[in-house]
Amino acid sequence: MIQEFRDFIAKGNVIDLAVGIIIGAAFTAIVNSLVADIINPIIALFTGGVDFSGWFYALDGSEYASLQAATDAGAPVFAIGKFVMAIINFFIVAFVVFMLVKAVNRAKKAAIKERKEGQPAETTPAGPSELDVLLEIRDALKKT
């Protein structure tokens, strides 16, 4: 069982997945900063300073000055603004990942093209063809 586990961990796909998860976790901080520090101010500029993260509805029917005040009071709330920001964050992450994959694919294609251009044309090796070898085998079998 330990050997199977060792074989499983040593597979390239598992290592690639682990690296992807670690990089994704680190990338989350960058995306969160992009959303909070760049995208949200732009959205606020176009919506007249509306901050989505402050949108909430208190389920107990009371009025609260802010989402923080409602949660501090222990009121059950629908944090609509946080949900909207999570959706916006998702689309930003999806777009950034799309652009990243597109750039990587473009770089791979360019590298493959460059590699192919740098290699000499493939030549067939000198020697008997497959048909010649089969004919020799047939003739040898006839002799026996």
Disulfide bonds with the S-S distance in Angstrom:
none
